[in-house]
Amino acid sequence: MGEMTTVSVTHSTMDRHARYLRSHGVPDATRIAQVDGTIVIDVPEAEFRVSLDSNAAGASTQFFAVFREDKPAGGTWWSRWTVLVETSASAHEIGVLIADQVHDSRRRFARILAEQR
């Protein structure tokens, strides 16, 4: 079996995803930027870092998030997950996937906090 090579997606591709997220994906973001091949998304209650790697078998989108409770002495939670992406996915489709993942994780975090109160 041959060795699988993973190639990081170019900065210009990540820039396209970041532009989509700025204009359509995360309207209440306080910052969306492409930094060293990683999309940085800051929202009031969390920070997200998203990277995309591709190889012959497909692509994967890695998410890392830090959530902070909005009260003094509030807790902090970390989360990391990976979503597989079809190699034929367009930049728009990947932008939508990233936005959906950010929205879904924010909803889960809000629900978990509400259940704990």
C-alpha positions as CSV (number, residue, x, y, z in Angstrom):
1,M,0.0,0.0,0.0
2,G,1.4,3.4,-1.0
3,E,2.2,6.2,1.4
4,M,-0.6,8.9,1.6
5,T,0.7,12.4,1.3
6,T,-1.3,15.2,3.0
7,V,-1.0,18.7,1.5
8,S,-2.1,21.8,3.4
9,V,-4.5,23.9,1.5
10,T,-3.1,27.1,0.1
11,H,-3.4,30.5,1.9
12,S,-5.5,31.8,-1.1
13,T,-8.0,29.0,-0.7
14,M,-8.3,29.7,3.1
15,D,-8.7,33.4,2.2
16,R,-11.7,32.6,0.0
17,H,-13.3,30.6,2.9
18,A,-12.6,33.5,5.3
19,R,-14.2,36.0,2.9
20,Y,-17.3,33.9,2.6
21,L,-17.6,33.6,6.4
22,R,-17.2,37.4,6.8
23,S,-19.9,38.2,4.3
24,H,-22.4,35.3,4.9
25,G,-21.4,32.8,7.5
26,V,-21.0,34.2,10.9
27,P,-22.7,37.6,11.1
28,D,-21.9,38.4,14.7
29,A,-18.2,37.5,14.5
30,T,-16.0,40.1,16.1
31,R,-13.1,38.9,13.9
32,I,-12.6,36.6,11.0
33,A,-9.1,36.3,9.6
34,Q,-6.8,34.0,7.8
35,V,-3.6,33.6,9.7
36,D,-0.8,31.3,8.6
37,G,-3.2,28.9,6.8
38,T,-5.8,28.8,9.6
39,I,-9.1,30.6,9.7
40,V,-9.6,32.4,13.0
41,I,-13.2,33.2,14.0
42,D,-13.9,35.1,17.2
43,V,-17.5,35.4,18.4
44,P,-18.6,36.9,21.8
45,E,-18.6,33.5,23.6
46,A,-15.9,31.6,21.7
47,E,-12.8,31.5,19.6
48,F,-12.5,29.0,16.6
49,R,-9.5,27.9,14.7
50,V,-10.2,26.0,11.4
51,S,-7.6,24.3,9.2
52,L,-8.2,22.3,6.1
53,D,-5.9,19.5,4.8
54,S,-6.4,17.5,1.6
55,N,-4.9,14.3,0.2
56,A,-5.8,11.9,-2.6
57,A,-8.6,10.3,-0.5
58,G,-10.3,13.5,0.4
59,A,-10.0,16.5,2.7
60,S,-10.5,17.0,6.3
61,T,-11.5,20.2,8.2
62,Q,-10.1,20.4,11.7
63,F,-11.9,22.6,14.2
64,F,-10.5,23.8,17.6
65,A,-12.8,25.9,19.8
66,V,-12.5,27.6,23.2
67,F,-15.9,28.5,24.8
68,R,-16.1,30.9,27.7
69,E,-19.0,31.4,30.1
70,D,-20.1,35.1,30.1
71,K,-20.1,35.7,33.8
72,P,-17.4,36.6,36.3
73,A,-15.4,33.5,37.3
74,G,-17.2,31.6,34.4
75,G,-15.8,28.4,33.1
76,T,-13.8,27.7,29.9
77,W,-14.3,24.7,27.7
78,W,-12.2,23.4,24.8
79,S,-13.4,21.3,22.0
80,R,-11.7,19.7,18.9
81,W,-13.3,17.8,16.1
82,T,-12.7,16.9,12.4
83,V,-15.1,16.8,9.5
84,L,-14.4,14.9,6.3
85,V,-15.0,16.8,3.1
86,E,-15.5,15.5,-0.4
87,T,-12.5,16.2,-2.7
88,S,-15.0,17.7,-5.2
89,A,-16.4,20.2,-2.7
90,S,-16.3,23.8,-3.9
91,A,-14.9,26.7,-1.9
92,H,-18.5,27.8,-1.3
93,E,-19.5,24.4,0.0
94,I,-16.6,24.3,2.3
95,G,-17.4,27.8,3.5
96,V,-21.0,26.7,4.2
97,L,-19.7,23.6,6.1
98,I,-17.5,25.7,8.3
99,A,-20.3,28.2,9.1
100,D,-22.7,25.3,9.9
101,Q,-20.1,23.7,12.2
102,V,-19.6,27.0,14.0
103,H,-23.3,27.6,14.4
104,D,-24.0,24.0,15.5
105,S,-21.3,24.1,18.2
106,R,-22.4,27.5,19.5
107,R,-26.0,26.2,19.8
108,R,-24.7,23.1,21.6
109,F,-22.7,25.2,24.0
110,A,-25.6,27.5,24.8
111,R,-27.9,24.5,25.4
112,I,-25.4,22.9,27.7
113,L,-24.9,26.1,29.7
114,A,-28.7,26.6,30.0
115,E,-29.2,23.0,31.3
116,Q,-26.5,23.6,33.9
117,R,-28.2,26.7,35.3
